[in-house]
Amino acid sequence: MKLNLKRPIVFFDLETTGVDICKDRIVEISMLKVLPTGEEILKTKRINPTIPIPLESSMIHKIYDEDVKDAPTFAQLAKGMNEFLQGCDLGGYNLCKFDIPLLAEEFMRCNIEFDISDRAIVDVCKIFHQMEQRTLSAAYKFYCDKPLDNAHSAEADTIATYEILKSQIQRYENVSMLAADLKEVFPVKNDMQQLHKFTAQNCVDLAGRIVYNADGKEVFNFGKYKNVPVEDVFRKEPSYYDWMQKGDFPLYTKKVITRIKFRSSASAFMKVSN
């Protein structure tokens, strides 16, 4: 089947040095751009992470330090990758919790703004887990009726994810599902914006440290102030902002809390002025 696209969608997968969004780096990225015409453009790159790849990670994706020592760094590839992703929706497997936050960190280290506010994000993992509760390899076997060869290869996983989504749409078309915000039930359609409503996370900062509550306010999702509005915490305990800025939090999270802090300060100033 052909995806019903209003604009291109890029399916992507990362192989990395580990699973820490703040500290780990990309060693391989595969991106499959699907155009509204159905044309497919596949790009796969090995990347020198500039830090050692732990053996336990290499044993999973089979990429060792020797394999990437002469590969370009992310900084050398960042501009071209950003241009490739411009104007595209995003698709992947578990990309909301890991791939997008880690990719955003890599871009921010290169002073490139990776904006997702105007993109549909389709996480095949979320559809699969709600419908079937399985791993990527099992999902591929279930939906595509064939084994996934070379699992944990970024390219194989990326292509498999694309094929799974097409099969999911065929299998579940017009079956009702619950939106990620738990506020709406709608049928599965071959439409990226509608699938985005089902799979998109409720996070403000990508990493899930800050989320929206039922009233649409940004609240902390961890620690002693969990479920407390960020603005309230910063107003009552300004040092908490400083602690987070100095702490081991993703750069994107720090950017988000800075935006909230200055928005709150500006609002307070306007009230005083009036």
Secondary structure by P-SEA (a helix, b strand, c coil): ccccccbbbbbbcccccccccccccccbbbbbbbccccbbbbbbbbbcccccccaaaaaaccccccccccccccccaaaaaaaaaccbbbbbccccccaaaaaaaaaaaaccccccccbbbbcaaaaaaacccccaaaaaaacccccccccccaaaaaaaaaaaaaaaaaacccbbbbcccccccccccccaaaaaaacccccccccccbbbccccbbbbcccccccccaaaaaaacaaaaaaaaaccccaaaaaaaaaaaaaaaaaaaaaaac
